[in-house]
Structures are given as C-alpha cells and as structure tokens.
C-alpha cells in the first residue's frame, strides 16, 4: 500500500494507475506553463529594450538639432517608432498570443 496524495492505494492497482497518470499530466501542464511564462518574459524584455533604444535615439536627435530641425527630429522619431512598432512589436505580440493560446486549441 502506498499513500498517493491523501489516499491509500495499492501499487499497481487501477486506481493507482489513474492517480499516477493524472499526476503526470498535471506536472506536464505546470512545466509547459512555466516555459510559456519564461518565453513571454523574454519577449517583454526585448520590447522594453526596443523602447529604450527609441528614447535614446529621440534624445540624441533633439540634442543634436535643438532649434532649427525640430520638425525633422519629430518626423524621424515617428518614422523610427513606426518601423519598430510594425515589425518587432507585431512579431512579439503574435508570438505572445501564439504561446498563450497554443495549449487551448
């Protein structure tokens, strides 16, 4: 007899096999969830780094062209932001949604 959770079952019995299978499935789901959470954190860090890069570029442009070229700086920042938003952000968001809903299909 083996204590399985809060139940006393005989090893090799049908109930033991059912409880063992259920335990393995739960552990598998837990590990998949942790893996997905790690992947999401990596993608969010990548997004944060991209935003920091955009802010730094924006500050450089404004310090380099303080008076005469503000319009150029605004347009350049908008263009850079649009490039990053359209490529990296969409890829990351699609990846995150894919990871989140992969297990629910």
C-alpha positions as a Markdown table, in Angstrom:
| # | Residue | x | y | z |
|---|---|---|---|---|
| 1 | Unk | 0.0 | 0.0 | 0.0 |
| 2 | Unk | 1.2 | 3.5 | -0.9 |
| 3 | Unk | 0.0 | 6.9 | 0.2 |
| 4 | Unk | -0.9 | 8.8 | -3.0 |
| 5 | Unk | -1.8 | 12.3 | -2.2 |
| 6 | Unk | -4.3 | 11.9 | 0.6 |
| 7 | Unk | -5.4 | 8.4 | -0.5 |
| 8 | Unk | -4.1 | 5.0 | 0.5 |
| 9 | Unk | -3.9 | 2.8 | -2.7 |
| 10 | Unk | -2.3 | -0.4 | -3.6 |
| 11 | Unk | 0.7 | -0.1 | -6.0 |
| 12 | Unk | -0.2 | -1.5 | -9.5 |
| 13 | Unk | -3.9 | -1.2 | -9.0 |
| 14 | Unk | -6.2 | 0.5 | -11.4 |
| 15 | Unk | -6.8 | 3.4 | -9.1 |
| 16 | Unk | -3.1 | 3.8 | -8.6 |
| 17 | Unk | -2.5 | 4.0 | -12.4 |
| 18 | Unk | -5.3 | 6.6 | -12.8 |
| 19 | Unk | -3.9 | 8.7 | -10.0 |
| 20 | Unk | -0.3 | 8.4 | -11.4 |
| 21 | Unk | -1.5 | 9.4 | -14.9 |
| 22 | Unk | -3.4 | 12.4 | -13.5 |
| 23 | Unk | -0.3 | 13.4 | -11.5 |
| 24 | Unk | 2.0 | 13.2 | -14.6 |
| 25 | Unk | -0.5 | 15.3 | -16.7 |
| 26 | Unk | -0.6 | 17.9 | -14.0 |
| 27 | Unk | 3.1 | 18.1 | -13.8 |
| 28 | Unk | 3.4 | 18.3 | -17.6 |
| 29 | Unk | 0.9 | 21.3 | -17.7 |
| 30 | Unk | 2.8 | 23.0 | -14.9 |
| 31 | Unk | 6.1 | 22.7 | -16.8 |
| 32 | Unk | 4.5 | 24.0 | -20.0 |
| 33 | Unk | 3.1 | 26.9 | -18.2 |
| 34 | Unk | 6.5 | 27.8 | -16.7 |
| 35 | Unk | 8.1 | 27.6 | -20.2 |
| 36 | Unk | 5.5 | 29.8 | -21.7 |
| 37 | Unk | 5.9 | 32.4 | -18.9 |
| 38 | Unk | 9.7 | 32.4 | -19.5 |
| 39 | Unk | 9.2 | 33.0 | -23.2 |
| 40 | Unk | 6.8 | 35.8 | -22.6 |
| 41 | Unk | 9.2 | 37.5 | -20.2 |
| 42 | Unk | 12.0 | 37.3 | -22.8 |
| 43 | Unk | 9.7 | 38.9 | -25.4 |
| 44 | Unk | 8.7 | 41.6 | -23.0 |
| 45 | Unk | 12.3 | 42.4 | -22.2 |
| 46 | Unk | 13.1 | 42.6 | -25.9 |
| 47 | Unk | 10.2 | 45.1 | -26.3 |
| 48 | Unk | 11.4 | 47.2 | -23.3 |
| 49 | Unk | 14.9 | 47.3 | -24.8 |
| 50 | Unk | 13.5 | 48.5 | -28.2 |
| 51 | Unk | 11.6 | 51.3 | -26.4 |
| 52 | Unk | 14.7 | 52.3 | -24.5 |
| 53 | Unk | 16.6 | 52.4 | -27.8 |
| 54 | Unk | 13.9 | 54.6 | -29.3 |
| 55 | Unk | 14.0 | 57.0 | -26.4 |
| 56 | Unk | 17.8 | 57.3 | -26.6 |
| 57 | Unk | 17.6 | 58.0 | -30.3 |
| 58 | Unk | 15.0 | 60.6 | -29.7 |
| 59 | Unk | 17.1 | 62.3 | -27.1 |
| 60 | Unk | 20.2 | 62.3 | -29.4 |
| 61 | Unk | 18.2 | 63.8 | -32.2 |
| 62 | Unk | 16.8 | 66.6 | -30.0 |
| 63 | Unk | 20.2 | 67.4 | -28.5 |
| 64 | Unk | 21.9 | 67.3 | -31.9 |
| 65 | Unk | 19.3 | 69.5 | -33.6 |
| 66 | Unk | 17.8 | 71.6 | -30.8 |
| 67 | Unk | 16.4 | 74.6 | -32.7 |
| 68 | Unk | 16.4 | 74.6 | -36.4 |
| 69 | Unk | 15.4 | 71.0 | -37.1 |
| 70 | Unk | 12.7 | 70.1 | -34.6 |
| 71 | Unk | 10.4 | 69.2 | -37.3 |
| 72 | Unk | 13.0 | 66.8 | -38.8 |
| 73 | Unk | 13.5 | 65.3 | -35.4 |
| 74 | Unk | 9.8 | 64.8 | -34.8 |
| 75 | Unk | 9.4 | 63.1 | -38.2 |
| 76 | Unk | 12.5 | 60.9 | -37.7 |
| 77 | Unk | 11.2 | 59.7 | -34.3 |
| 78 | Unk | 7.8 | 59.0 | -35.7 |
| 79 | Unk | 9.3 | 57.0 | -38.6 |
| 80 | Unk | 11.6 | 55.0 | -36.2 |
| 81 | Unk | 8.7 | 54.3 | -33.9 |
| 82 | Unk | 6.5 | 53.2 | -36.8 |
| 83 | Unk | 9.3 | 50.8 | -38.0 |
| 84 | Unk | 9.7 | 49.2 | -34.6 |
| 85 | Unk | 6.0 | 49.1 | -33.9 |
| 86 | Unk | 5.2 | 47.5 | -37.2 |
| 87 | Unk | 7.9 | 44.9 | -37.2 |
| 88 | Unk | 9.1 | 44.0 | -33.7 |
| 89 | Unk | 6.0 | 44.8 | -31.8 |
| 90 | Unk | 3.8 | 42.8 | -34.1 |
| 91 | Unk | 6.1 | 39.9 | -34.1 |
| 92 | Unk | 6.3 | 39.9 | -30.3 |
| 93 | Unk | 2.6 | 40.3 | -29.8 |
| 94 | Unk | 1.9 | 37.5 | -32.3 |
| 95 | Unk | 4.4 | 35.3 | -30.5 |
| 96 | Unk | 2.9 | 36.0 | -27.1 |
| 97 | Unk | -0.6 | 35.3 | -28.3 |
| 98 | Unk | 0.6 | 32.2 | -30.0 |
| 99 | Unk | 2.2 | 31.0 | -26.8 |
| 100 | Unk | -0.8 | 31.8 | -24.7 |
| 101 | Unk | -3.4 | 30.1 | -26.9 |
| 102 | Unk | -1.3 | 27.2 | -28.2 |
| 103 | Unk | -2.4 | 25.0 | -25.3 |
| 104 | Unk | -6.1 | 25.9 | -25.5 |
| 105 | Unk | -6.8 | 24.7 | -29.1 |
